[in-house]
Amino acid sequence: MGRWILNAIAGNHGDLEGEPPFRAKIFTMGALMKVRVLVSLKAGILDPQGKAVEQGLHGFDFKVDHLRIGRLIEMDLPTHNPDEARAQAQAMCDKLLVNPVMEKATIEVL
């Protein structure tokens, strides 16, 4: 059974004896699937942030090479179907999360 969420939607502002100044809409969300999206730079794209971190680590006597910086995005999606969760995450990547010129995404459904 899903979680109950109270969503207050602004309505008309009646007087104190009339209806309340908002309507409450209650809905449930189905099972949630956790999805991780790892966004990284494509091969051949320069990574100045990664280079700066690599040089900083060398200054602390750490031995690292080819350090690259990416980002990790985690989310819960209202579905119980792993294929649907992956498709939704891919659509999000295509529309907003990833710059396809410079970046690539790896999607993991947990």
C-alpha positions in Angstrom: 0.0 0.0 0.0 1.3 3.4 -0.9 2.1 6.4 1.3 -0.6 9.0 1.9 0.4 12.5 0.9 -1.6 15.6 1.7 -1.5 18.1 -1.1 -3.1 21.5 -0.2 -4.2 23.4 -3.2 -5.0 27.1 -2.9 -8.7 27.9 -3.5 -11.0 30.8 -2.9 -10.6 32.7 0.3 -14.1 32.7 1.9 -15.0 34.1 5.3 -14.5 32.3 8.6 -18.0 30.8 8.5 -17.7 29.6 5.0 -15.5 26.9 3.5 -11.9 26.7 4.4 -9.5 28.8 2.3 -8.0 25.7 0.7 -9.1 22.3 -0.7 -7.1 19.2 0.4 -6.4 16.6 -2.2 -5.2 13.2 -1.0 -3.5 10.7 -3.2 -1.4 7.7 -2.9 1.9 6.8 -4.5 2.5 3.3 -5.5 5.6 1.3 -4.7 8.8 3.4 -5.0 11.9 2.2 -6.9 15.3 3.8 -6.2 17.3 4.8 -9.3 20.9 6.0 -9.5 22.2 8.0 -12.4 25.9 8.4 -12.7 26.7 11.3 -15.1 30.3 11.5 -16.4 32.2 13.3 -19.1 32.6 11.5 -22.4 36.1 10.2 -23.3 38.1 13.0 -24.9 36.4 15.8 -23.1 38.8 17.8 -20.9 38.0 17.9 -17.2 39.7 20.9 -15.6 38.0 20.3 -12.3 39.3 16.7 -12.2 42.8 17.9 -13.2 42.8 20.5 -10.3 41.7 17.8 -7.8 44.3 15.4 -9.1 47.1 18.0 -8.8 45.9 18.9 -5.2 46.1 15.2 -4.3 49.6 15.0 -5.7 50.4 17.9 -3.4 49.4 15.7 -0.4 51.6 12.9 -1.8 48.7 10.7 -3.1 49.5 8.8 -6.3 46.6 9.2 -8.6 46.3 9.4 -12.4 43.5 10.3 -14.8 41.1 11.6 -12.1 37.7 12.7 -13.5 34.8 14.4 -11.7 31.2 13.4 -12.3 28.0 13.6 -10.4 25.6 11.1 -8.9 21.8 11.6 -8.9 19.6 9.4 -6.8 15.8 9.4 -6.9 12.7 7.4 -6.0 10.3 6.8 -8.8 6.6 5.8 -8.3 6.7 2.4 -10.0 7.3 -1.2 -9.2 8.5 -2.1 -12.7 12.3 -1.9 -13.2 12.0 -1.5 -16.9 9.6 1.4 -16.5 11.9 3.0 -13.9 14.8 2.8 -16.3 12.8 4.3 -19.1 11.7 7.2 -17.0 15.2 7.8 -15.8 16.5 7.7 -19.4 13.8 10.2 -20.5 14.9 12.5 -17.6 18.5 12.2 -18.8 17.5 13.0 -22.4 15.5 16.0 -21.4 17.4 17.6 -18.6 20.0 15.8 -16.5 22.7 15.1 -19.2 24.3 17.3 -21.8 24.6 14.8 -24.6 27.4 16.7 -26.3 29.8 16.3 -23.4 28.3 13.8 -20.9 27.1 10.2 -20.7 24.8 8.6 -18.2 24.8 5.2 -16.5 21.5 4.2 -15.0 21.2 1.8 -12.2 17.8 0.6 -10.9 18.1 -0.7 -7.3 
